[in-house]
Amino acid sequence: MKYEAIIGLEIHCQLLTESKLFCGCSTKFGSEPNTQVCPVCLGMPGVLPVLNKKAVDFAIKTALAVGCEVNAKSIFARKNYFYPDLPKGYQISQYTEPLAEHGVLEIEADGIKKIGITRIHMEEDAGKLLHGEGLDQGSSFVDLNRAGVPLIEIVSEPDLRSSLEANAYLKAMRDIVVYLEVCNGNMEEGSFRCDANVSVRPVGEKKLGTKAELKNINSFKFVKDAIDYEIERQIGVIENGGKVIQETRLFDPAKGITVSMRSKEEAHDYRYFPEPDLKPLAVDAAFVENAKNALPELPKAK
């Protein structure tokens, strides 16, 4: 039996603002741990977030460059989960009403193909865990310098059919955000990274297969290797009479394999609800039109 892969990418871009999304702390990379923090990004009781306008400008600029409709109103929400590098116990993100929707990006990979973009939403980054450093090799340390750094998440439709197409899409998107000067595109530093949702189904089947999410892949080569391995793994599971389970997997570049991390959460597991400390984000049509007219000639057009 022949199979086809169904792939969608979720790209996270750190925006090139000098301060964080909801406070005035610096976003500079590589500073001493926990030196770019304040009560807001440390999640102290009683503090209030204030939205960074420059981050909104950058997010709208990116959305327009890929043909998205910018919504007149978008809502920030609390995405609740526990992790040691998430000091508030929730991440401020957008869910039911994102900043922008319904875009498209044209790629070249064995011909020209248009990839749909479901949505672009704004959110804050989490901190970073450091494992096995210092004298105590069994300890983990938390660096919250990155907590609160502004991100946009660009979610594609499941229109990609191979690791080659996924790589072409990723490179085309990176070219755009770097060209617009909204993100430096540095994958090694984690300022441009992606999750890949991968499933397989028999050729001719209309129903989608069960997907696995490959988390935080930080190089073009690793994206290709992780997707290729995952496609073969899922086909092997099915042909051996098993069932692919919905889960989150990590790519191990040293071994060239993906390994199970946890069962995949659904939206209800995060208990999303509107962020009570932030008003809805209103963007008027004149602002969007001015932003559209100010866009430079994009890389593909040039």
Order of alpha helices (4+ residues) and beta strands (2+ residues): beta-alpha-beta-beta-beta-beta-beta-beta-beta-beta-beta-alpha-beta-beta-alpha-beta-beta-beta-beta-alpha
